[in-house]
Amino acid sequence: MKPHAWILLLLLSLAAVPGCAMNETRELPEPRAGVVTDMAEFEAFLALAPTPDEFREVYPDVVLILPGDIATREYRTDNSRYFADLDEEERITGGSFQ
């Protein structure tokens, strides 16, 4: 078999492997305006391990602070700013409101 054929075969086999999709679409909850008031609903959303973009899509009014971001440390009591913890796939696994 020619080298080009082997490369094509390899690429086709990788494309067929489940979980290798680069742009996986998931069903997300409807966007929620304002600050977080329902903590059980918020924790259920975090259990999905959302990406930062998914978080911003569902909670557009909550400021998302990622590791390495520079942010002021004023104290907020309205759940309007979330400091996220990320896993190795850069999905949100937890964090805290500050």
For each residue, the residues with C-beta under 8 A, 3 or more apart:
1: 5 6 9
2: 5 6
3: 6 7
4: 7 8
5: 1 2 8 9
6: 1 2 3 9 10
7: 3 4 10 11
8: 4 5 11 12
9: 1 5 6 12 13
10: 6 7 13 14
11: 7 8 14 15
12: 8 9 15 16
13: 9 10 16 17
14: 10 11 17 20
15: 11 12 20
16: 12 13
17: 13 14 20
18:
19:
20: 14 15 17
21: 24
22:
23:
24: 21
25:
26: 48 54
27:
28: 48 50 54 57 58
29: 32 41 45 58
30: 58
31: 57 58 59 60
32: 29 36 41 58 59
33: 60 61
34: 37 61
35: 61 62 78 79 80
36: 32 39 42 59 62 79 80 82 97
37: 34 79
38: 41 42
39: 36 42 43
40: 43 44
41: 29 32 38 44 45
42: 36 38 39 45 46 59
43: 39 40 46 47
44: 40 41 47 48
45: 29 41 42 48 50 58 59
46: 42 43 49 50 92 93 94
47: 43 44
48: 26 28 44 45 54
49: 46 87 89 91 92 93
50: 28 45 46 54 55 58 91 92
51: 54 55 90 91 92
52: 55 56 64 66 84 90 92
53: 56 57
54: 26 28 48 50 51 57 58
55: 50 51 52 58 59 62 64 82 84 92
56: 52 53 59 60 64
57: 28 31 53 54 60
58: 28 29 30 31 32 45 50 54 55
59: 31 32 36 42 45 55 56 62 64 82
60: 31 33 56 57
61: 33 34 35 80
62: 35 36 55 59 79 80 81 82
63: 80 81 82
64: 52 55 56 59 82 84
65: 69 71 81 82 83 84
66: 52 69 84 86
67: 84 85 86
68:
69: 65 66
70:
71: 65 81 83
72:
73: 98
74:
75: 98
76: 79 80 81 97 98
77:
78: 35
79: 35 36 37 62 76 82 97
80: 35 36 61 62 63 76 97
81: 62 63 65 71 76 97 98
82: 36 55 59 62 63 64 65 79 95 96 97
83: 65 71 95 96 97 98
84: 52 55 64 65 66 67 92 94 95
85: 67 92 93 94 95
86: 66 67 90 91 92 93
87: 49 90 91 93
88:
89: 49
90: 51 52 86 87
91: 49 50 51 86 87
92: 46 49 50 51 52 55 84 85 86 95
93: 46 49 85 86 87
94: 46 84 85
95: 82 83 84 85 92
96: 82 83
97: 36 76 79 80 81 82 83
98: 73 75 76 81 83
